Amino acid sequence: MSAKQWRTDVQGLRAVAVGLVVAAHAGIPHTEGGFVGVDVFFVLSGFLITTLLLREADTSGTVSIPQFYARRARRILPAATLVILVVLAYAAWQLPTTRLTDAAADGTWAAFFLANVHFAAEGVQYFQPSEPSPFQHYWSLSVEEQFYLVWPVLALLLIPRLGRKGFTIVAAVIAVASLAWSIHATGENPTAAYFSTPARAYELAAGALLACWGGRLKGAASVAAGIGGAAAILVSTVVFSEATPFPGWQALVPTLGTVALLASGANAPTAKLLAVKPLRYVGDISYSLYLWHWPLIVLAPEALHLGNAALEMTVAVAAAVLLSALSHRFVELPFQRKQVPVLSHGLRSLVLWPVALVLAVGSGWLTTSYAAFAERERADQAQAWFAANEVPDTAAETGGPPQVQRELRAALDIADRGGPIPPAVLGEEITEDRWQKTYGDCYANYGDTRGGDCTLGDTEAKKTVAVVGDSHAGMWLSAFDDLGKKNGFRVVSLVKVGCAPYPVQHRGKKMTQAECDDFRDWSVDRLERLEPDTIVSTARGQLFMPENHDGMNRDEQWSKAVRDAVTTYREIARKVVVLGDVPAIDQDPADCISAPESDQRSCLSDAGSRETSSNELTGAALKGTAAAYVDTQRFVCVADRCPLIVGDKVTYYDSSHLTQTWVRHVTPRLDVILRPLI
């Protein structure tokens, strides 16, 4: 658009869009639905690009595909490539080696504008990724560029032959088909649908249809459209959350809201508000701000170590704004104004595509190579330390169960002496050492209100032990599986992740109270029909519970719920055993093991966590119920200190779950405790 035709309110709308996204990612209250800022961007992109294509067709009678991609290269590639290079450089400098290879791969997919395909294939949860990629936000750029592989070609083929009207009809068909697919895909697989270009295309097509119309509302209609559009975006921001199925039809709300704002015209009251100078400036830097904000928000907590989440987010956002202003001034504008020799002039800008790919892929390769080199260097240094220092062999055969407490004390001694990470301990293998890998059919996931059909142990035995609980019950399934085979009882799993077996209130974001209650009701019904000899229950202590409910504080709620559940179990089974919980640790095990300068001392944790304090409440609540209580903290901690590495074994695979290797290692000792109880 020429300066005369440029709508300043559009820049203000860009500012609103990026502001919503940044606010949501920074965790600002009442902006959980700020992810709809991306939908605003999609509509704007469809509107602006289609306006340019139509104007070019009106002027020259055709559309130049090379010129289109040359303009896109100047607009998109310089800043996007810069952020990829800077983040990869930081990753090589500071991130654990386990995350370097992931970052390199993610950056490469982002450079090819296939990040959305990559993250969908990986099953990444946009709202709650277990370990967010610093390039996750590139998914939306990928959607746009994939859409623009098709859109200008359609304009070239259709406008000269069918005119604007025919092109409009095709755009409408694409919008309707995409919306229908989006509704279907969101219901079937919301994770994949969120990143899907076909499921998002209707948002870009909506902006394109507005451009095809080419008109503007006037008078009262303009005012109403502006206010209604702004209200739709605001309501989406406040009401929507990660629990909202998205995109689907729900994305229509911010999409149509953006269309209404644009259709209201540049003279509407809302447009005049959007055109104020500060908003226009934020709109000018919005692309760079979108690129910088996410990696800074993701990486700030571990880089700053301020101990205050709000302060860390404030610093991250401020840094993002500063970097955005700099990259807009010194990277974006020189290319857009064709001030960069050779690369920013005419069709020669097309060379930016291969140059950007070479830079990104090359940086990814260097990052991966550095990760491998760093691992070898650390392994050699660890080997030398263990060769020079006397380390007791606590895993030697003793003729009986492992002496777990003795092993833990020896591990603490090595840590206190500054012992390195043993060469045999590899961070990338830890996250795979989880119970779900073996017992994936034995639990109910989020969204499920019924458990899997799973019988373990000696499946032909008459004696039955039912294991009831959340993922902290699931992580002990391998122990009960082994013990059942050894001692002649079958094991039935009634496990649901994130849902305690005790009737507590649930405030988890991935699951409703009703879903958890339904599963508990189903579990009790199943137990009554099963009539097991023993019921074993456990759960992560006080997870997702409110501070107060029904006149009781959290501790009182937990104690009452434990007692109520155990009373019900005692009416069903002759024996009830409650396992205590293991403490949560304050770091990611894989990251700690592979972090630069990490050693066994830096990977120690203390037992002071909510899980530990809930154990005291659980034990007290069982008094007078005839249920047995088993302390499991003894398997991971000594004197409130918990080593992550014991010999060549790792105890935790994440911040609260034990590895299957460690569970199987302590199972013989657990057998000694449980045999008389079950």
N, C-alpha and C positions, 0 to 999 in steps of 0.2 A: 504493500500500500504506500502511496505517496504520503508525504507529510500532511498534505491537505486532507487526504481521505482517512488518515489515521484517527482512530477513536481512543482518546485518552482513558476512557472508562475501562477499556479492555485491559490496560496495564494495571489499573486498580483491581480488576477482577483476578488477574494473575496473582497479585499480592495477597488477596483473600485466599486463593487456592493454596498457595505455598504456605501461608500462615497457618491455615487449618492443619495441613499435614505436619508441619513442624511442631505445632502445639500438641497434637495427638501423640507424636513420637516422643516428645519430651515429657509426657505424662501430666500435662496441665489439666486440672479438674474440669469436668463437664465438657471436655473436647474429645471424648473417646471416639466419636464418629468423625473426627477430623480427617480420616482417610478419604472421605468424599471429596477432598480437595483434588485428588487425582482425577476424579470423574469430571470435575469442573475443567481441569486442564484438557481432558480428552475432548470435551465439547468445544472448548476454545480452539484447539488444534484443528478439529474438523471444520470449524467455521472459517478460520483464517486461511488455512491451506486451500480450501475449496473456493473461497473468495478470490484468491490469487490465481488459481487455475482458470476460473471462469473469466476473470478479467483478461488473462493472457489469451484465452480462446476468442474473446470478443475483439481484441485488438489485432491479433495476427491470424485468426481463423484456425489455429491449431495449438497444441501444447508441446513444448520441448521437454522431453524426458531428461536428456543430459543436463539442461539448465536447471531443471527441478532438483536433481540430485546434487548438482554443484552448490546450489543455494543451501540445501539441507546439510551438506558437508561443512560449509562455513558456519552454519548456525549451531550444529550439534556436536561435531567431532572435537574441536579444540578443547573445550572445557571438559567434556566427558572423558577424553583421553588423559588429560592432566590429572583429574581426580583418580583415575585408575592407577596411574604411575605413582602418585604420591602415596596412596593407600598401600600399594604393594611394597614400596620402599619402607614405609613405617612398619608393615607386617614383618618384613625381613629383619628389621632392627629390634623389634620389641615383642612380637607375638610368639607364643609357643610353637615349636616346629610342627605339632599336630595340626595347627590351624593355618600354617603357611601354605601347604599344598591345597587345602580347601580354598583359601583366598586366591591363590593363583588360578585355580580352575574357575572359580566364580568370576574373576576378572576377565578371563578369556571369553567365557560365555557372554559377559556383558559387552565386550568389545565387538563381538559378532552380532550384537543385538538379538541374542537368543536367551537372555537371562530368564525370561518368563518360562520358556520351555524347560530350561535346566531346573529351576526351582520347583516347577510342577512335577517333573519327573522324580525329583528327590523327595517329594512329599513334604516340602517345607510348609510349616504353618505360619502364614503371614503374621498373624496376630500374636502368636506365642511360639516363636522359633526357639528351640532349646539352646542354640548358640547362634545368634543372628549373624548373617554374613554382612560385612561392610558394603557389599555390592547388591544387597537384596532389592534396594530401591530402583535399580536399573531395569527391573521388570517392566515398569510403565513406559520407559523409553523404548524398550524392545517391542511392546505392543504397538506403539505409534509407528515405529519404522517398518514393522511387518505390515501394518495397514497401508503404509505409503508405498509398499512394493506393488500394491494392486491399484490404489486409488488414482494416481496420475495416468496409469496405463488405461484405465477405464475412461478417464476424461479424454485422453487422446483418441480412443476408439469411438466413443459415443457422441461427444459434443459436436464434432463436425458433421456427423451423419444424422443424429437424432435431435440435435439442438439442446438447449437448456431444459426444455420440458421432458424430453426423453431421458436425459441424464438424471433429472429429479425423480422420475418414476423408478429408475434402477436404484437410486440411493434409498428410496422408500422401501423397496423390496428387500434390499440388504439390511436395512434397519429392523424391519419386521422379522426377518428370518433370524437375525442375530439375537433379537430380544427373546424369541421363542426358544432358541438354543440356550441362551443364558439362563432362562427359567428352568429348563430341563437339566442342564449341566450343574447348576447350583444345588438342585435337589439331589442329584446323583452323587456328585463328588465336589463339594464346595471348595476344597483345597486347590484342586486343579482348575476349577472354574474361575477362581479369583485371578489367576494368572493368564487366563485364556484369551487370546486375541479374538476368536470368533464370538466369545461370550461378552466381549467388551466393544466389539465393532459398532454396535448400535449407538453407543455414546458418541463416537466420532461421526457416525452417519447422521445423528441428530443435528450436530453443528453444521454438517454439510448441507442438510436439507434447509436449514435456516439461511445459509448462504445462497442456495439455489432460489429461494423465495425472493431474497433481495430487498424486501420491504421493511418498513418500520411501523410499529404501532404509534398512534397519536392520541393526544388528549387523555381522557380518563382511562382508556385501555392501556396506554403507555404507563401511566402511574400505577395502575393495578398490577400490570405484569411485572414491573420493577419491584414493587413491594412483595408481591406473591413469590417471585423468584428468590429474592433475598431470604424470605421466611422459610422457603423450602430447604435452602442450603443450611440455614441456621438450625432448623428443626432436625435435619439429618445429623448435623454435628453433635447436637445435644442428646438426641434419642438413640441413634444408632450406636452399636458397640460391636465388639468382636463376636458377640453371640448372635448378631444379625446375619442371616443368610445373605451372602453377597457375592457377585453382583445381583443376578436375578432381576425380578421386577423392582426390588427395593432401590436399585441404582437409578431407576426412573425418577425418583424424587429429586436428587441433586442434578440429574441430567436435565430434566424439564425445568427445574429452577434456573439453571444456567441459560437455557434456551430463552426463557422468559425475560431474564435480565438483559440479554443481548437484543432480543426483539423489542424491548421497551425503548431502545434508541439512545442516542447520546445526550438528549435533552431531558430525559426523565430525572426526577429528583434523586433516585438511587444512582443514576449514572454520574450526576454532578458530585455526589459524595465519593464515588469510586475514583473520580478524576482529581482528587486533591493531591498536591505535589508529593507528600510523603508516601502515599500509597503508590503513586506512579513510579517512584524511585524503587520501592520494594518490588514492584512489578518488573522493572528493568533488570534487576539482579535475580529475579525469581528462578531462572533456570540454574544459575550457579548455586543459589541457595538450596535448591532441591538436591543438587548433586553433592554438596558439602555437608549438609546437616546430618544425614543419616550415619555416615562413617564416624563423624565426631560424636554423635550421641551414643553409638554402639561402643566406641573405644574409649570415651572419656573416663568412665568409672575406673577402669583398670590402669589408665595412664595417670590419672590425677591422685587417686587414693585419698580423697578429702574426707571420706567418712560421712558425707552429707549428700544424699542423692539430689536434693533440690539445688544445692550449690554447684554440684558437678554438671547438672543439666543446664544451669544458667551459664556457666563457663563455656560449655559445649556450643550452646546456641549463639552466644556472643562471638565465639571464634568462627562459627559458621558464617555469621553475617559479615565479619571482617574479611574472611577469605573470599566470600562471594563478591564483595565490593571490589576486591583486588583482581580476582580472575575475570570479572565482568569488564573492568577497565583495561586490563593489560592482556587479556587473552581473547575474550569474546569480541569486543568492539573492533580491535585491529583487523580481525578476519572479516567481520561483517561490513566494515567500511573499506575493505580491500586495500588495507595499508601494509599487509604482509607481502613482501616480494614473491612473485611467482605463484605461491600456493593460494592466494586469495583472489586471483584474477581469472574471471571467465571460467571456461571449462577446465582450466588447469587445476581448479579446486577439487576436481574429481580424484586427483591423486591423494587427497587427504584420506580417502577410504583405505587404500592399501597401507599408507604410512601409519595410520592409527592402529591398524591390525598388527603390523610388524612390531610397533612399539609395545603394544599391550601383550601380545603373545611372547615377545622376547623378554619382557619384564617378568611375565609369569614363569617362563622357563628358568630365568635367573633366580627367582624366588624359590622355586622347587629345588633347584640345584643347591642353593644355599642351605635349605632345610636338611637335605641329605648330608651335606658336608658337616653341618653343625651336630647332627646326630652321631656321625662317626667320631668327631673330635671328642664329644662328651663321653662316648662309650670307651674310647681309649684312655681318657683321664680317669674314668671310674675304675677300669680294669687295673690301672696302676695303683689307685688308692687301696683297693681291696687286696692287692698283692702285698702292699707295704703295711697293712694294718691287720691285726689279729681279730677275726670275727668268729664267734662261737657258732658251731653247727647245731642249732636248736631243732632242726628237722630230723636229727638222727633217730633211728629206730629205738623206741623205748619199750617195745613189747606190749603196748596198749594204746589208748587214744592219745592224740597229740596234746602236749602240754601247752595249751594256748596262752595262758597267762605268762608262762616262762618265755614263750616266743615273742609276745608283745613287749615284755621287759627288755629283751635283747634288742629288739627293733628300736626301742626308745633310747637305749644306750648308744647304738650306732648313730642315730639321729643327733643325739647330744654331742657326739664326737665329730659332727660335720660330715657324716658319710654321704657320698654321692648317690645318685640314682643308679641302681645296679644295671649293668649293660643289658641284661636279659629282660628288663622291664621296658616295654615299648608303649608309649602313650597312645598311639593310634589303635592299639589292640584292646585297650581297656573298655571303651564304650561298647564294644561288641560282646563283652563278657557279661551279658545280662540275662536274666531269667526268661525274658520274652522270646529269646532266640530258640530256646528248647521247648518252652511251654506256651507257645503262641495261641494254641487252641483251648487253653485252660483258664481263660479269664474274660470278663466283660470289659469292653473298651468304653470310651466316652460315647454316649448315644445309645448304649445297650442297656436294657433292663433285665436281661436274662444272661446267665453264664454259659460258657462253652460246655459241650458234652465231653468231659475229660475224667478218666479214671486212671490213677497212677498206682505205684507200689505193686503189691501182689494182687493182680486184678481178679484172681480166682478165689481169694481168701474170703471167709465169711465175716471176719472182723473188719469193721469199717471205721476209718478216721476221716472226719470232714474238716477241711481247712477253710476258714471263713475270714474274709477281710479285704483290705485294699492291696496296693502293690507291695506293701511291706509284708503282707502275707505271701504274696506271689513270689517274692525273692527267696522264701524258704521252701518252695515247692520241691526243689531238687533234693533237699535234705529229707523231706517226708517221702519222696519217691524212693530214695535209696533205703531209708529205714523200713518202709513198707515191704520192699523186696527182701530185705534181710530178716525182718522180724515177723513176717507173715500177716500183714494187714493191707487192705486196699485203701487208697486215698482218693477222696472226692474233693475237687477244688470248687469252691464257691467264692470266687475272687472278682472284684471289680476295682479298677484303678481309680484312685481319688475318692473312694467312697468307703468310709469306716463302717464296720459291722454294727457299731453302736449307734443308737438312734439320736444322733446329734444334728443340729442345724448345719447346713452346708452353704458356704458362700463362694464356692469355686467358680471361676469364670467359664470353665469349659463344660460345666454340668449344672443342671437345675436341681433344686431341692427335691422336686417331684421324681426326677430320674433316679436319684440315689434312694429315696424312700421306696420306690417301686422295686428296685433291686433287692433292698433289705427284706421287703415283704415276700418277694419271690424266694429268697434264700431261706427264710424261716419255713415257708410252705414246703420247700424241697427237703429241708432237714426233717420235718415232721413225717414226710412220706418215706424218707431214707432210713430213719431211726438208727443213726450211727451209734457205735459204742462210745466214741469219744469225739467231742467237738474241740478243735483248736482254733482260737481266734487271735488276731492281732491287727494293729493298724498304726499308721503314722500318727503320733500324738498330737491331737488337737488341730489337725490340718483343716484349713478353710472355715474355722469356726468363728462366729461373731463374738465380740467382747461381752455382750450382754444379750440375754434372751429369756423371756418369760420370768423376769425377776431374778435370774441367776447369772452370776458372772461365768466366765469361760471355764474355770476350774470346777465350779459346782455343776455346770452342764455336763462336763466330761464324766465326772464321778457318778452322777445319776445315770447317765446313758450306759456306762460300763456295767453298773450293777443291774440295770433293767435288762440289758441284753443277756448277761450271764444267768440271771434268774430264768429267763425264757429258755436258754440252752439247757439248763439243769432239768427242766421239765421234759426235755426231749432225749437227752443222752445221760448215761450213767456217770460219765466223766467229762469234765470241762477243764481245758487248759488254756490259759491266757499267756501269750508270749509278750514280754516287754518289748519296747522299741529300742532301736539303736540311735545314737545321737546323729543329728545332721552335722555335716562338716562345712566349713566356711569357704570352700574353694572347689573348683572343678578338678577332679583327679587327673584327667588326661592333660589338661592345661598345666597343672602344677608340675607334673612329671616331666613335661617337655619344655617348660618355660626356660628362658635364658637364665643362667646362674642359679638354677633351682637345685636344691639338695634335699635329703630326707628331713632335715630340720625344718626347712621352709614348708614342707608338706605335712607337718604335724597339725593336729587340731585338738581343741579341748572339748570336753563332754558337756559343756554348758550350753544346752539348747532346750527349746520347748519340748522336744521329744524326751529329753532326760527328765525334766520336771514333771511331765505327764506320767512317767513311769511310777513315780511316788503316789500320784493320785490313783492310778490303776491298781497298784498293789493294795492301797488302803480300801478301795471300793470293793475289793474281793473278800474282805474279812466277813466271815459268817455265811458265805455263799457255798462253801465246800468246793469251790473251784481252785485249781492250783495255779500259781504264778511262777513264771520262769524268767529270770533276768538274762537278757541276751546281750546287754552292754558288756558283759565280761568277755565276750568274744571279739571285741574290737578296741577296748580301752583298759588302761591300768591307771589307777589313781587319777582319774579324770583327764588322762592324756591319751590321745588316739593316733597311733602311727598309720600312715597311709600304706606304707610298704613294710612287709614282714618277710624277711628273707628275700625270695624272688617273687613273692606274691603281693598283689594289690588288694586291699580290703574293700574299697568302694569303687563303683563304676560311674557314679554321679554324686551329687551332694548328699544323698540320703539312702542310697540302695547299695547293698553288698554285691560284690562280684560273685558269679557262680563258682569260680575257682576257690574263693575264700569260703563260701558256704559249704562246699563239698569238703574242704579241708577240715572245717570244724565239726562236720556232721558226726564223726565218731564220738567226740566229746559231748555233743548234744544228745546223742543216743544214751549215754550213761545217765543223763539227767531225765530224759523223757520216758525211758523204758518202764519205770515203775508207775508213771503217771497216766499212760495211755494203754 
